[in-house]
Amino acid sequence: MTFTYKQTKVHYTTSGAGEPVILLHGFLENSSMWKMLGKELSKTHRLYTLDLPGHGNTEAIGYIHKMEDYASLVVGFAGSKKLETFSIIGHSMGGYVALAVAELNSAKLKKLILLNSSSLADSETKKKERNRAIAMIQRHPDAFISMAVKHLFLPEDQKRLSTEIEAAIQEAKQCSQQGVINTLNGMRDRKDRTEVLKNHKERSLLVLGKQDKVINFEKTKNIAEEAGIELNILPGGHMSYLEHPELLLKTLHEFLSR
């Protein structure tokens, strides 16, 4: 299914019945990442999974995918479905988008779940890494995709999750070169939304992997603890939905059912 945003067809899927939850994938992912979790969550909730521009079956838009633009798309999508309120689960970059939605239209957001994500902006070091990534994908797109996806998984999981990693690489290769560049620019330039998260602390949950090296685990954990934001730390790293799906599903069900 599709809906139109800025003359672009945005692909989405929907399943289940109950209170609405919008699922937002991360960088180099798409709506298919939610297949396993969605099968269970759809038993209690109405799920909407989007392919954000530059990912999956949705084409890139313009020259930069700002988190604010992604958020505007999500709010527009919710409006097209006449959702009075909705919750969001955002993985990694999807969490950045979820926070931008919270800033843009707080009244409609019921619950906010950041999965392996953070409210922090990129550090100067991380910004330089994004620029190097842009240069690499311009020269060696396939090599960049393979390396970037493998980097999301812990070294000790490379063998255990080899099938899942290969599937993730193939999904990532659906992204256009321009889409990847646009999104790297958008993540690099995103602003810090820690205050937005704190303003939503009563309805927010952070789910972090204890060994996550993709985000700043310690700073994100400290933000949650100091602000009194509900925090659930799982074993593993940045890919909790593949590393420990049963533990994650239990956490999501408990929070959403309150």
C-alpha positions in Angstrom: 0.0 0.0 0.0 1.1 3.6 -0.5 0.2 7.1 0.4 1.6 10.3 -1.2 4.0 12.7 0.5 5.6 15.5 -1.5 4.7 13.8 -4.7 6.4 10.6 -3.6 4.6 7.3 -3.0 5.5 6.1 0.5 5.1 2.4 1.0 3.6 1.0 4.1 2.0 -2.1 5.6 -0.7 -2.5 8.2 -1.9 -5.4 10.3 -3.7 -6.3 13.5 -6.4 -4.5 15.5 -6.4 -2.3 18.6 -4.7 0.9 19.6 -2.4 2.2 16.7 1.3 1.8 16.8 3.6 3.2 14.1 6.9 1.3 13.6 9.8 3.2 12.3 12.9 1.4 11.0 16.5 2.5 11.2 19.1 3.5 8.7 19.6 0.9 5.9 16.5 -1.0 7.2 12.9 -0.9 6.0 9.5 -2.1 7.1 10.4 -5.7 6.7 12.6 -5.5 9.9 9.4 -5.6 12.0 8.1 -8.9 10.5 9.0 -11.1 13.5 8.0 -8.6 16.2 5.0 -7.4 14.3 3.5 -10.9 14.1 3.1 -10.9 17.9 2.4 -7.2 18.4 -0.4 -7.2 15.9 -2.4 -9.6 18.1 -3.0 -6.7 20.5 -2.4 -3.5 18.4 -3.1 -2.0 15.0 0.4 -1.7 13.4 1.6 0.6 10.7 5.1 0.0 9.3 6.5 2.6 6.9 9.4 2.6 4.4 10.9 6.0 5.0 12.2 7.9 1.9 15.4 6.3 0.5 14.6 3.0 2.1 12.7 -0.2 1.0 10.3 0.6 -1.7 10.1 4.4 -1.1 12.2 6.7 -3.3 14.6 9.3 -2.0 13.3 12.9 -1.7 15.5 15.9 -2.5 19.1 16.1 -1.3 18.8 15.6 2.4 16.5 13.5 4.6 16.1 15.7 7.7 14.6 14.0 10.7 12.1 16.9 10.7 11.0 15.9 7.2 10.6 12.3 8.2 8.6 13.4 11.2 6.3 15.6 9.0 5.8 12.5 6.8 4.8 10.4 9.8 2.4 13.0 11.1 0.9 13.3 7.6 0.5 9.6 7.4 -1.3 9.5 10.8 -3.6 12.2 9.6 -4.4 10.3 6.4 -5.4 7.4 8.6 -7.4 9.7 10.9 -5.5 8.5 13.9 -6.5 10.7 16.9 -3.5 9.4 18.9 -0.8 6.8 18.2 2.3 5.3 19.8 5.7 5.0 18.0 8.4 2.4 18.3 11.6 3.6 16.6 14.7 1.6 16.0 18.0 3.5 15.9 17.3 6.3 13.3 13.6 5.5 13.7 14.0 6.8 17.3 15.5 10.0 16.1 12.5 10.4 13.9 10.1 9.5 16.7 11.6 12.3 18.9 11.1 14.7 16.0 7.5 13.6 15.8 7.2 14.3 19.6 8.5 17.8 19.1 6.3 18.4 16.0 3.0 17.1 17.4 3.2 16.1 21.0 -0.6 16.0 21.5 -1.1 13.0 19.2 1.8 10.9 20.6 0.5 8.5 23.2 3.7 6.4 23.9 7.2 6.7 22.7 9.6 3.8 22.6 13.2 4.3 21.6 14.8 1.0 20.6 18.6 1.0 20.5 18.4 4.8 20.0 19.3 8.1 21.7 18.2 11.7 22.0 21.7 12.9 21.5 23.0 14.7 18.4 26.1 13.3 16.6 29.4 14.1 18.2 32.0 15.9 16.1 33.8 12.5 15.7 30.6 10.8 14.6 29.9 13.6 12.1 33.3 13.0 10.5 32.5 9.3 10.3 29.2 10.2 8.5 31.2 12.3 6.0 33.7 9.4 5.4 30.7 7.1 4.9 29.3 9.4 2.2 32.6 9.5 0.4 32.9 5.7 0.6 29.4 5.0 -0.7 30.1 7.3 -3.7 33.1 5.2 -4.6 32.2 1.7 -3.4 28.4 1.4 -2.7 28.2 -2.4 -2.3 31.3 -2.6 -0.1 29.9 0.2 2.1 26.5 -1.5 2.5 28.1 -4.8 3.6 30.5 -3.2 6.0 27.9 -0.8 7.5 25.4 -3.6 8.2 27.9 -6.0 9.7 29.1 -3.2 11.9 25.6 -3.1 13.5 26.2 -6.6 14.9 28.5 -7.6 17.7 31.6 -9.6 16.7 30.4 -12.6 18.7 27.1 -12.6 16.8 28.6 -12.6 13.3 28.4 -16.4 13.1 25.3 -17.0 15.3 23.2 -14.5 13.2 25.0 -15.0 9.9 21.7 -15.7 8.1 20.0 -12.7 9.6 23.0 -10.5 8.7 23.0 -11.6 5.1 19.3 -10.9 4.9 19.8 -7.4 6.4 22.6 -6.8 3.8 20.2 -7.7 0.9 17.5 -5.5 2.4 20.0 -2.6 2.7 20.9 -2.9 -0.9 17.4 -1.9 -1.8 18.3 1.6 -0.7 19.4 3.9 -3.6 22.8 5.5 -3.4 21.2 8.9 -3.3 18.8 7.7 -0.5 21.7 6.6 1.6 23.6 9.8 1.1 20.5 11.9 1.9 19.9 10.0 5.1 23.6 10.2 6.3 23.4 13.9 5.8 20.1 14.1 7.8 21.5 12.0 10.7 24.7 14.0 10.8 22.9 17.3 11.0 20.1 16.3 13.4 19.8 18.3 16.6 19.9 17.1 20.2 16.4 16.3 21.4 17.2 15.4 25.0 14.8 18.1 26.3 12.0 16.7 24.0 12.6 13.3 25.6 12.5 14.7 29.1 9.3 16.5 28.3 7.8 13.1 27.4 9.3 11.1 30.2 6.0 9.9 31.6 5.1 8.2 28.4 8.5 7.1 27.1 10.6 3.9 27.3 14.2 3.5 26.3 15.3 0.0 25.4 19.1 -0.3 25.1 21.6 -3.1 24.4 24.2 -3.3 27.1 27.0 -3.7 24.5 25.7 -1.2 22.0 28.6 0.5 20.3 26.6 2.3 17.6 25.0 4.9 20.0 26.5 6.5 23.1 25.2 3.9 25.6 26.5 5.4 28.8 25.3 9.0 28.0 21.9 7.8 26.9 21.6 5.5 30.0 22.6 8.5 32.2 20.0 10.7 30.6 17.3 8.2 31.3 18.3 7.6 34.9 18.7 11.3 35.8 15.4 12.2 34.2 13.5 9.3 35.6 12.7 7.9 32.2 11.8 4.2 32.1 14.8 2.2 31.0 15.2 -1.5 30.0 18.7 -2.7 29.3 18.9 -6.0 27.4 21.9 -8.1 26.8 23.6 -7.7 23.4 24.2 -4.7 21.2 22.4 -2.5 18.7 20.2 -5.1 17.0 18.0 -6.2 19.9 15.1 -7.2 17.7 17.3 -10.0 16.2 19.6 -10.6 19.1 17.0 -11.1 21.8 13.5 -11.0 20.3 11.7 -12.8 23.1 13.0 -10.4 25.8 12.3 -7.4 23.6 8.8 -8.5 22.9 8.0 -9.0 26.6 9.3 -5.5 27.3 7.2 -4.0 24.5 4.0 -5.8 25.4 4.3 -4.8 29.1 4.8 -1.1 28.3 2.2 -0.8 25.5 -0.5 -2.6 27.6 -0.4 -0.2 30.5 
